[in-house]
């Protein structure tokens, strides 16, 4: 476990020599950000705890977020401390409960933010909203899970979805096409396995909650968004056969050895190994989220010493009742104001800066694929040529899914915290054979109904066309 690293902008510049080298941000990154904000509330240094990993990623955040904000708001400084994700989850919970911690709260999930809101640990953002309200800057659907009794307590840090990554070079060599339905998916998996390949890349070894990504895939693309919405709002139960049938289908793929090569390998082979096999053409497909996109180039092409190329397609429909081209949506973390902060106006100034300038936001999206995808309106013509076209296609595809109502739900946003935890812990027991699908659905339902009754399930957006 590494110690957290604290970097103010000045320490960062001194340590890397950027100031001495005369390196400056591209003009476009500061364009339209404004001068010193009179609404910032005076001089302040804001504590900001983040879980960005890796020197390159931290460098980017310091240049394009910390330095850029301070250049636009010279009265406000950001004192950033970097933690691992697991460490941040532990220390921020303790700090908030002790009425201390960072001024800018990096929330880890919508359900966690709901619990903090119920405990009075986050400020109502209404008094600090820009003219026209927060939904004048951010898509309203993405603030729904952070809204309690009509008040917004956090803002979405990243728009989350899932897709089917595939080894494009392998697919071209085999004359394969990305599958669009269950029959095509199973036929391709059968053929890949018959040729000694792993059809579906996945691992639970590196991140223990990753099994919920598979549950998200099978519930949305087999059971369907309408059934999920009905269950999330208490109109049907998680014991409905459609949810159990989806899990049974998932388990059948494990039994065939299609996922990771075997159940044992799913729980033992680390991400760098299975992702490396994906890049080498030994794994055909890899269902995962947009967060996987920035990592892929280390396993494909020159960096990985191979000539392979990756691409992505929508996840296949696993039922005739679910259309192809569906994207499940949710949010990956959030930003809010610590209720104990003495500088709420300055935090609000940061939030308005971060979400309020579309050009700057899109430049961040282009700089690091998928990492900075805040849910704001995207015009294809406004995307810079420097953006990876696969990332640009993702942004526009998800927006089209939302505006057409062709979207589903990721488990880590729309379920209560106890339900979400059980989703991945329980399905692991189902996969390894120590729990039946029937008992899994019954226990999830019992947990969920208790949370729903207690008001601990985030508000759910309806599966109909959304304004973005």
C-alpha positions as CSV (number, residue, x, y, z in Angstrom):
1,X,0.0,0.0,0.0
2,X,1.5,3.3,-1.0
3,X,1.4,6.5,1.1
4,X,-0.8,9.2,-0.4
5,X,1.1,11.9,-2.3
6,X,0.1,15.5,-1.7
7,X,0.9,17.9,-4.6
8,X,0.0,21.5,-4.7
9,X,0.3,23.1,-8.1
10,X,3.6,24.9,-7.1
11,X,5.1,21.7,-5.7
12,X,4.1,19.8,-8.8
13,X,5.7,22.4,-11.1
14,X,8.9,22.6,-9.1
15,X,9.2,18.8,-8.9
16,X,8.8,18.3,-12.7
17,X,10.6,21.3,-13.9
18,X,7.6,22.4,-16.1
19,X,8.0,26.0,-15.1
20,X,11.7,26.0,-15.9
21,X,11.1,24.4,-19.2
22,X,8.6,27.1,-20.1
23,X,5.8,24.6,-20.9
24,X,2.4,26.1,-21.0
25,X,-1.1,24.7,-21.5
26,X,-2.6,24.9,-25.0
27,X,-4.5,28.1,-25.4
28,X,-7.7,26.2,-26.0
29,X,-7.6,24.7,-22.5
30,X,-7.9,28.1,-20.9
31,X,-10.1,29.8,-23.5
32,X,-13.4,31.0,-22.1
33,X,-12.5,30.0,-18.5
34,X,-12.8,33.6,-17.3
35,X,-10.7,35.8,-15.0
36,X,-10.6,35.8,-11.2
37,X,-14.1,34.9,-10.0
38,X,-15.6,37.6,-7.8
39,X,-18.1,34.9,-6.8
40,X,-15.4,32.6,-5.4
41,X,-15.8,34.2,-1.9
42,X,-12.2,35.3,-1.3
43,X,-8.8,33.7,-0.9
44,X,-8.8,30.0,0.1
45,X,-6.9,26.8,-0.3
46,X,-9.2,23.8,-0.9
47,X,-8.4,20.3,0.2
48,X,-9.1,17.9,-2.7
49,X,-8.7,14.1,-2.3
50,X,-8.5,12.1,-5.5
51,X,-7.9,8.5,-6.5
52,X,-6.1,9.0,-9.8
53,X,-3.4,6.4,-10.2
54,X,-0.1,6.6,-12.1
55,X,2.4,9.4,-12.6
56,X,1.2,10.3,-16.1
57,X,-2.4,10.5,-15.0
58,X,-1.6,12.6,-12.0
59,X,0.5,14.9,-14.2
60,X,-2.4,15.4,-16.6
61,X,-4.8,16.2,-13.7
62,X,-2.4,18.7,-12.2
63,X,-1.9,20.4,-15.6
64,X,-5.4,20.4,-17.0
65,X,-7.5,20.6,-13.9
66,X,-5.4,22.0,-11.0
67,X,-3.2,24.5,-12.9
68,X,-5.9,25.5,-15.3
69,X,-8.4,26.3,-12.5
70,X,-5.8,28.2,-10.5
71,X,-4.9,30.2,-13.6
72,X,-8.5,31.2,-14.0
73,X,-9.1,31.8,-10.2
74,X,-5.9,33.1,-8.6
75,X,-7.5,33.6,-5.2
76,X,-8.3,29.9,-4.9
77,X,-5.7,27.1,-4.7
78,X,-6.2,23.4,-4.8
79,X,-4.2,21.2,-2.4
80,X,-4.6,17.7,-4.0
81,X,-3.8,14.5,-2.2
82,X,-3.7,11.3,-4.2
83,X,-4.9,8.0,-2.8
84,X,-5.5,4.6,-4.2
85,X,-9.2,3.9,-4.7
86,X,-9.4,1.5,-1.7
87,X,-7.6,4.0,0.6
88,X,-9.8,6.9,-0.5
89,X,-13.0,4.9,0.2
90,X,-11.7,4.2,3.7
91,X,-10.3,7.6,4.7
92,X,-13.0,9.8,3.3
93,X,-15.8,8.0,5.0
94,X,-14.0,8.4,8.4
95,X,-13.2,12.1,7.7
96,X,-16.7,13.1,6.7
97,X,-18.2,11.5,9.7
98,X,-15.7,13.4,11.9
99,X,-16.8,16.7,10.3
100,X,-13.4,17.1,8.6
101,X,-11.7,15.9,5.4
102,X,-11.5,17.6,2.0
103,X,-13.5,20.6,0.9
104,X,-14.2,19.0,-2.5
105,X,-15.7,15.6,-1.9
106,X,-14.9,13.0,-4.5
107,X,-17.9,10.6,-4.1
108,X,-17.4,7.0,-5.0
109,X,-20.9,6.0,-6.0
110,X,-24.4,7.4,-6.1
111,X,-25.6,5.1,-3.4
112,X,-22.7,6.2,-1.1
113,X,-23.6,9.9,-1.8
114,X,-27.2,9.2,-0.9
115,X,-26.1,7.8,2.5
116,X,-23.8,10.8,3.1
117,X,-26.7,13.1,2.1
118,X,-29.1,11.4,4.5
119,X,-26.5,11.9,7.2
120,X,-26.0,15.6,6.5
121,X,-22.5,15.3,5.3
122,X,-22.9,17.0,1.9
123,X,-24.1,20.5,1.2
124,X,-27.2,21.2,-0.9
125,X,-25.7,22.6,-4.1
126,X,-28.8,24.6,-5.0
127,X,-27.6,27.9,-3.4
128,X,-24.3,27.6,-5.4
129,X,-25.8,26.7,-8.8
130,X,-25.0,28.8,-11.9
131,X,-27.6,30.9,-13.5
132,X,-30.3,28.6,-14.9
133,X,-29.4,25.8,-12.4
134,X,-27.0,22.9,-12.7
135,X,-29.0,21.3,-15.4
136,X,-28.1,24.3,-17.6
137,X,-24.6,22.8,-17.7
138,X,-25.1,19.1,-17.0
139,X,-27.5,16.5,-18.4
140,X,-30.4,16.2,-15.9
141,X,-30.6,12.4,-16.1
142,X,-27.1,12.2,-14.6
143,X,-28.0,14.3,-11.6
144,X,-31.2,12.3,-10.8
145,X,-29.4,9.8,-8.5
146,X,-27.8,12.7,-6.6
147,X,-31.2,14.4,-6.1
148,X,-33.0,14.1,-2.8
149,X,-36.3,15.8,-2.0
150,X,-35.7,18.0,-5.1
151,X,-32.3,19.1,-4.0
152,X,-29.0,18.2,-5.7
153,X,-26.1,17.2,-3.4
154,X,-23.4,16.1,-5.9
155,X,-22.5,16.3,-9.6
156,X,-21.5,13.4,-11.8
157,X,-17.8,13.0,-12.2
158,X,-18.0,10.7,-15.2
159,X,-20.6,9.2,-17.5
160,X,-20.3,5.4,-17.3
161,X,-21.4,2.8,-19.8
162,X,-20.4,-0.7,-21.1
163,X,-19.5,-2.0,-24.5
164,X,-17.9,-5.0,-26.2
165,X,-14.2,-4.5,-27.0
166,X,-12.8,-6.9,-29.6
167,X,-9.5,-7.6,-31.1
168,X,-10.1,-6.1,-34.5
169,X,-7.0,-7.6,-36.2
170,X,-8.1,-11.1,-35.0
171,X,-11.7,-10.4,-36.2
172,X,-10.4,-9.3,-39.6
173,X,-8.2,-12.3,-40.0
174,X,-11.0,-14.7,-39.1
175,X,-13.6,-12.7,-41.1
176,X,-15.7,-12.3,-38.0
177,X,-18.1,-9.5,-37.3
178,X,-19.0,-8.1,-33.8
179,X,-22.1,-10.1,-32.7
180,X,-25.4,-8.3,-32.5
181,X,-27.6,-10.9,-30.9
182,X,-27.4,-14.0,-28.7
183,X,-27.2,-16.5,-31.6
184,X,-24.3,-14.6,-33.2
185,X,-22.6,-14.2,-29.8
186,X,-22.8,-17.9,-29.0
187,X,-21.8,-19.0,-32.5
188,X,-18.7,-16.8,-32.3
189,X,-17.8,-18.0,-28.8
190,X,-18.2,-21.6,-29.9
191,X,-15.9,-21.0,-33.0
192,X,-13.3,-19.1,-31.0
193,X,-13.2,-21.8,-28.2
194,X,-12.9,-24.5,-30.9
195,X,-9.8,-22.8,-32.2
196,X,-8.2,-22.7,-28.8
197,X,-9.0,-19.0,-28.1
198,X,-10.7,-17.5,-25.0
199,X,-14.0,-16.2,-26.3
200,X,-14.8,-13.7,-23.5
201,X,-12.0,-11.9,-21.5
202,X,-12.8,-11.0,-17.9
203,X,-11.2,-11.2,-14.5
204,X,-12.3,-10.8,-10.9
205,X,-8.7,-11.1,-9.6
206,X,-7.7,-7.5,-9.8
207,X,-10.9,-5.8,-8.7
208,X,-13.3,-7.7,-6.5
209,X,-16.4,-5.9,-7.6
210,X,-15.9,-6.6,-11.3
211,X,-18.5,-9.4,-11.4
212,X,-21.2,-6.7,-11.2
213,X,-20.1,-5.6,-14.7
214,X,-21.2,-9.0,-16.0
215,X,-24.5,-8.8,-14.0
216,X,-25.1,-5.4,-15.6
217,X,-24.5,-6.8,-19.0
218,X,-26.8,-9.8,-18.7
219,X,-29.6,-8.0,-16.8
220,X,-29.8,-5.2,-19.3
221,X,-29.3,-7.2,-22.5
222,X,-31.4,-10.2,-21.5
223,X,-34.0,-9.0,-18.9
224,X,-34.0,-5.5,-20.4
225,X,-34.2,-1.9,-19.1
226,X,-38.0,-1.9,-18.6
227,X,-37.9,-4.9,-16.3
228,X,-35.0,-3.3,-14.4
229,X,-36.8,0.0,-14.1
230,X,-39.9,-1.8,-12.8
231,X,-37.9,-3.6,-10.2
232,X,-35.9,-0.5,-9.2
233,X,-39.1,1.4,-8.5
234,X,-40.7,-1.5,-6.6
235,X,-43.3,-2.5,-9.2
236,X,-41.9,-6.0,-9.7
237,X,-39.5,-8.0,-7.6
238,X,-36.0,-9.3,-8.2
239,X,-37.4,-12.8,-7.9
240,X,-39.1,-12.3,-11.2
241,X,-38.0,-15.2,-13.5
242,X,-36.5,-12.8,-16.1
243,X,-33.7,-11.8,-13.7
244,X,-32.9,-15.4,-12.6
245,X,-32.9,-16.5,-16.3
246,X,-30.3,-13.9,-17.1
247,X,-28.0,-15.1,-14.3
248,X,-28.5,-18.7,-15.4
249,X,-27.4,-17.7,-18.9
250,X,-24.3,-16.0,-17.5
251,X,-23.5,-19.1,-15.4
252,X,-23.9,-21.4,-18.5
253,X,-21.2,-19.4,-20.2
254,X,-18.9,-20.0,-17.3
255,X,-19.6,-23.7,-17.4
256,X,-18.7,-23.8,-21.1
257,X,-15.3,-22.3,-20.3
258,X,-16.1,-19.2,-22.4
259,X,-15.4,-16.6,-19.7
260,X,-11.7,-16.2,-19.0
261,X,-11.0,-19.7,-20.1
262,X,-12.4,-21.2,-16.9
263,X,-14.1,-20.2,-13.6
264,X,-10.8,-20.8,-11.8
265,X,-8.9,-18.5,-14.2
266,X,-11.6,-15.8,-13.8
267,X,-10.8,-15.6,-10.1
268,X,-7.0,-16.0,-10.3
269,X,-5.6,-14.5,-13.5
270,X,-4.8,-10.8,-13.0
271,X,-5.9,-8.0,-15.4
272,X,-2.5,-7.4,-17.0
273,X,-2.3,-11.1,-18.0
274,X,-5.8,-11.5,-19.5
275,X,-5.6,-8.0,-21.1
276,X,-2.2,-9.0,-22.5
277,X,-3.7,-12.1,-24.0
278,X,-6.5,-9.9,-25.5
279,X,-3.9,-7.7,-27.2
280,X,-2.0,-10.8,-28.5
281,X,-5.1,-12.2,-30.1
282,X,-5.6,-15.1,-27.7
283,X,-8.8,-13.5,-26.3
284,X,-11.5,-12.6,-28.9
285,X,-13.9,-10.2,-27.0
286,X,-13.8,-8.3,-23.7
287,X,-17.0,-6.8,-22.3
288,X,-16.1,-3.9,-20.0
289,X,-16.7,-0.2,-19.4
290,X,-15.4,2.9,-20.9
291,X,-12.8,3.0,-18.1
292,X,-11.0,0.2,-19.9
293,X,-10.4,2.3,-23.0
294,X,-7.3,4.3,-21.7
295,X,-5.6,1.1,-20.7
296,X,-5.9,-0.8,-24.0
297,X,-3.1,0.9,-25.9
298,X,-0.5,-0.6,-23.6
299,X,-1.7,-4.1,-24.7
300,X,-2.1,-3.4,-28.4
301,X,0.3,-2.1,-31.1
302,X,3.8,-0.7,-30.6
303,X,3.7,-0.4,-26.9
304,X,2.9,-4.1,-26.6
305,X,5.2,-5.2,-29.4
306,X,2.4,-6.6,-31.6
307,X,0.7,-5.4,-34.7
308,X,-2.8,-5.8,-33.4
309,X,-5.6,-3.2,-33.2
310,X,-8.7,-3.0,-30.9
311,X,-12.1,-1.6,-31.5
312,X,-15.5,-1.7,-29.8
313,X,-19.1,-2.4,-30.6
314,X,-22.4,-2.2,-28.6
315,X,-23.0,-5.3,-26.4
316,X,-25.1,-7.9,-28.2
317,X,-28.8,-8.3,-27.5
318,X,-29.2,-11.5,-25.5
319,X,-33.0,-11.6,-25.9
320,X,-35.4,-10.9,-28.7
321,X,-37.2,-8.5,-26.4
322,X,-34.1,-6.2,-26.1
323,X,-32.9,-4.1,-29.1
324,X,-29.4,-4.1,-30.3
325,X,-27.5,-0.8,-29.7
326,X,-28.6,-0.4,-26.1
327,X,-26.2,1.3,-23.8
328,X,-26.6,1.0,-20.0
329,X,-25.7,4.3,-18.3
330,X,-24.7,5.6,-14.9
331,X,-22.2,7.7,-13.3
332,X,-18.6,6.9,-12.1
333,X,-18.2,8.9,-9.0
334,X,-19.1,12.5,-8.2
335,X,-18.0,15.9,-6.9
336,X,-19.7,17.6,-4.0
337,X,-19.2,20.1,-1.1
338,X,-18.3,18.9,2.3
339,X,-21.0,20.1,4.7
340,X,-18.1,20.9,7.2
341,X,-16.2,23.0,4.6
342,X,-15.5,26.6,5.6
343,X,-15.1,27.5,1.9
344,X,-18.3,26.4,0.1
345,X,-18.3,29.3,-2.2
346,X,-14.8,28.6,-3.4
347,X,-15.7,24.9,-4.0
348,X,-18.7,26.1,-6.0
349,X,-16.4,28.3,-8.0
350,X,-14.4,25.2,-8.9
351,X,-17.5,23.2,-9.8
352,X,-18.9,25.9,-12.0
353,X,-15.5,26.2,-13.7
354,X,-15.1,22.4,-14.2
355,X,-18.6,21.9,-15.7
356,X,-19.2,25.3,-17.1
357,X,-16.8,25.5,-20.1
358,X,-17.7,23.0,-22.8
359,X,-14.5,23.6,-24.9
360,X,-12.3,22.9,-21.9
361,X,-14.3,19.8,-20.9
362,X,-14.0,18.4,-24.4
363,X,-10.3,19.0,-24.5
364,X,-10.0,16.9,-21.3
365,X,-12.1,14.2,-22.9
366,X,-9.7,14.2,-25.9
367,X,-6.6,14.2,-23.7
368,X,-7.4,11.0,-21.7
369,X,-10.0,8.8,-23.4
370,X,-13.1,8.1,-21.3
371,X,-11.7,9.4,-18.0
372,X,-13.1,12.9,-18.2
373,X,-16.4,12.1,-19.9
374,X,-18.7,14.4,-18.0
375,X,-22.4,14.2,-19.2
376,X,-22.7,17.4,-21.2
377,X,-24.3,17.9,-24.7
378,X,-21.9,16.7,-27.4
379,X,-21.9,18.0,-30.9
380,X,-19.9,15.7,-33.2
381,X,-18.6,18.8,-35.1
382,X,-17.2,20.2,-31.8
383,X,-15.0,17.1,-31.1
384,X,-11.3,17.9,-31.8
385,X,-9.4,16.0,-34.5
386,X,-6.9,14.9,-31.7
387,X,-9.6,12.7,-30.1
388,X,-9.4,9.0,-30.7
389,X,-12.2,8.3,-33.2
390,X,-13.3,5.3,-31.1
391,X,-13.7,7.6,-28.1
392,X,-15.6,10.1,-30.3
393,X,-17.9,7.4,-31.5
394,X,-18.6,6.3,-27.9
395,X,-19.5,9.8,-26.8
396,X,-22.0,10.3,-29.7
397,X,-23.4,6.8,-29.4
398,X,-24.2,7.1,-25.7
399,X,-25.8,10.5,-26.3
400,X,-27.9,9.1,-29.1
401,X,-29.0,6.2,-26.9
402,X,-30.1,8.6,-24.2
403,X,-32.0,10.9,-26.5
404,X,-33.8,8.0,-28.1
405,X,-34.5,6.3,-24.8
406,X,-32.5,3.2,-25.8
407,X,-30.6,2.9,-22.6
408,X,-30.3,0.7,-19.5
409,X,-28.9,0.9,-16.0
410,X,-25.5,0.1,-14.5
411,X,-25.7,-1.6,-11.1
412,X,-23.3,0.8,-9.3
413,X,-25.4,3.8,-9.8
414,X,-29.1,2.9,-9.4
415,X,-29.2,0.3,-6.6
416,X,-28.8,0.9,-2.9
417,X,-25.4,0.4,-1.3
418,X,-26.2,-2.9,0.4
419,X,-28.0,-4.2,-2.7
420,X,-25.1,-3.3,-5.0
421,X,-22.6,-5.0,-2.7
422,X,-24.7,-8.1,-2.6
423,X,-25.0,-8.1,-6.4
424,X,-21.3,-8.8,-6.9
425,X,-20.6,-10.8,-3.7
426,X,-23.6,-13.0,-4.2
427,X,-23.1,-13.7,-7.9
428,X,-19.6,-14.8,-7.2
429,X,-21.2,-17.5,-5.0
430,X,-23.5,-18.4,-7.8
431,X,-20.7,-18.7,-10.3
432,X,-18.6,-20.9,-8.0
433,X,-21.6,-23.1,-7.2
434,X,-22.1,-22.3,-3.5
435,X,-25.4,-20.5,-3.9
436,X,-28.4,-21.2,-6.2
437,X,-29.7,-18.6,-8.6
438,X,-33.1,-18.8,-6.8
439,X,-31.5,-18.0,-3.4
440,X,-29.4,-15.2,-5.0
441,X,-32.5,-13.5,-6.4
442,X,-34.4,-13.9,-3.2
443,X,-31.7,-12.5,-1.0
444,X,-31.1,-9.6,-3.3
445,X,-34.8,-8.9,-3.3
446,X,-35.0,-8.9,0.5
447,X,-32.0,-6.6,0.8
448,X,-33.3,-4.3,-1.9
449,X,-36.8,-4.0,-0.5
450,X,-35.4,-3.0,2.9
451,X,-33.3,-0.3,1.3
452,X,-36.2,0.9,-0.9
453,X,-38.5,1.2,2.2
454,X,-35.8,3.1,4.1
455,X,-35.3,5.6,1.2
456,X,-31.8,4.3,0.5
457,X,-32.2,3.6,-3.2
458,X,-31.2,6.5,-5.5
459,X,-34.0,8.1,-7.6
460,X,-34.2,6.2,-11.0
461,X,-34.5,8.0,-14.4
462,X,-37.3,6.5,-16.6
463,X,-36.3,4.5,-19.7
464,X,-37.6,7.1,-22.1
465,X,-35.9,9.8,-24.3
466,X,-33.8,12.1,-22.2
467,X,-32.6,15.7,-22.8
468,X,-28.9,15.9,-22.9
